[in-house]
Amino acid sequence: MSDNYQAYFEYLKNRSRLGLLYRNFWLYPRICGHLNGRVLDVGCGIGDFVKFRKQTTGTDINPETVKFCKKQGLDVIQMDIDRLPFLSGEFDGVLLDNVLEHIRSPKSLIEEIYRVLKPSGTFLIGVPGRKGYEKDQDHKIYYDQNKIVETISAYGFTNKKIFYMPLKFTILDMHLSQFCLYATFTRD
C-alpha cells in the first residue's frame, strides 16, 4: 500500500502548471463561492485548495501527501479510512473533490462527513465526467447528476445546486478529462 501512496503523491506533484493555473484562477474561485466559514477538504492531496482558501483544513489517508502539506505549513491532518479525526459539528462546509468515485462503498465516509458538518452546513462534491472517469483505473463508481443526488440524499443531505466545470457543455463530458460535475448539499 505504501508504494501506491508514494506513486499517487508523485503523480500529484507532477501535474501541469496549466492545471494549477486552471485550479487557482477558474475552479477554486467558483468552488469558494459555495463555501463559507470553516471548511474541511477531505482527500486534500497535496493541499492546493487548503493553500488557496483561508479557513480550510485538509485531511487525507495518504501519509506522503500529509507529510508534504505539513512541510508547506498547511493545516492538514492524517485520517484513517472512513474516519475523520474531528469533533461533531466542527465545520461549516466540507469539500469532497474528485474522491467519491474512488470509493466502492462510500456509506461510512458520507456518514462521517454528516457528523463533522454543522446543521445547515454545505457539503460540496466534485466528480469527473465520463472521459475523466474512464481515464483512471482506480475509479470505482461513475456518478452522473441523478446518481450523485440519489446517493448523497440517502444520508440526510438535501441537494441545493448542480453545476459543471469548466463550463456546462455536454460534449465536454466525453472529450475533456478535466470536465467535472459539482453538487452542493446541505445537512438536514
C-alpha positions, 0 to 999 in steps of 0.5 A: 500500500505504501508504494501506491501512496508514494506513486499517487503523491508523485503523480500529484506533484507532477501535474501541469502548471496549466492545471494549477493555473486552471485550479487557482484562477477558474475552479477554486474561485467558483468552488469558494463561492459555495463555501463559507466559514470553516471548511474541511477538504477531505482527500486534500492531496497535496493541499492546493485548495487548503493553500488557496482558501483561508479557513480550510483544513485538509485531511487525507489517508495518504501519509506522503501527501500529509507529510508534504502539506505539513512541510508547506505549513498547511493545516492538514491532518492524517485520517484513517479510512472512513474516519475523520479525526474531528469533533461533531459539528466542527465545520461549516462546509466540507469539500469532497473533490474528485474522491467519491468515485474512488470509493466502492462503498462510500456509506461510512465516509458520507456518514462521517462527513454528516457528523463533522458538518454543522446543521445547515452546513454545505457539503460540496462534491466534485466528480469527473465526467465520463472521459475523466472517469474512464481515464483512471483505473482506480475509479470505482463508481461513475456518478452522473447528476441523478446518481450523485443526488440519489446517493448523497440524499440517502444520508440526510443531505438535501441537494441545493445546486448542480453545476459543471466545470469548466463550463456546462457543455455536454460534449465536454463530458466525453472529450475533456478529462478535466470536465467535472460535475459539482453538487452542493448539499446541505445537512438536514 
